[in-house]
Amino acid sequence: MSYADWGPPSDSMDGPVLVVRQEDAGGTERYFTDCRQVARVDNGDGAPDGDGAQVENDEVENDEQGAAVVLCSGTTKPWSRLWPSLRHCY
């Protein structure tokens, strides 16, 4: 189960919403009129190396470390139409 299973917000709502995505998974911003990165996930189990890549703790699988937290508003379509495009994990 994921947060996506709760279903989309009402079509009358247009943000703000926080989007958490991997650095190389850009494109989510195209669904909103305004987005800006406000944080980066740091759960203490991985750290960036000198090249910006994540060095993971060998004992913990840590796919979220370093993910971008993006604040977006102004949906480009109603939520009922956007929702299927925004869900990426099951």
N, C-alpha and C positions, 0 to 999 in steps of 0.2 A: 504494500500500500504506500502511496505517496500523497503529498499535499494536493496534487492534481486530481485525486479521486474525490475531493470535496466539491469539485465542479467550479465553473467560472463565476466571477462576481456578476452582479446585475449589469445588463448592457448600459444602464444609465450612469455607471461609475466609470471614471477614466483615470484614476490614480490618486495619489502616488502609489507605486508598488515597488518592492525590492525584488530584484532578480539576481540570483546567484548562478554564475556560470564559469566554466573553465576559461582560461585565457585564450585558448585557440577556438573557442566556441562562440565567436562574435556573430552578429547578425540578429540577435534578439532585439537590439535597439531599433531595427527597422519597423517594428510593430508599434512604436511610440513616437510622439513628436518631440520629446525631450528626455534625454538620459545622461547621467553622469555617474562616474565611479565614485563611491563614497567610502569604500573600505576594501580590504582583502582578507580572506579567511586565514587565520593563523591559530591553529589549535595546539601549537606547541610540539607537535610530533614530526615536523618536517621544517626545513629551512632552505631558503634559496641559496644556491652556490654562487660563485663569482659571476657566472654568466646569466643569472636570473632563473635558471632551472631549479626545480625542487629536488633536494636531497632528502630522501625519505628515511624514517626510522626503520631499521630492518625488521622490527618486531610488530609494526603496525601498518596495515594497508591504509593508505591515506590519500585517496583520490581528490579530496576537497581542499587540501592544503594549497594555499595560494590562489584559490578561486576568487574572481572579481565579484564584489557586491555592488550592484548598479541600481541607482534610484531612478525610476522612470515614471513619466506621467503623459497624459494625452494619448490615449489609444488611437490607432489609425483606423480601426474597425471595431464593431461591437465585440465584447468579450465572447459572446456565443460563437462568433466566427473565428476569433483568434485562438481560443483555448486549444483546439486540436493541434495547432502548429507550435504551441509553446511547450507541450509535454514531450520530454525526450527520454524519460526513464520509466520503467514499469517494475 
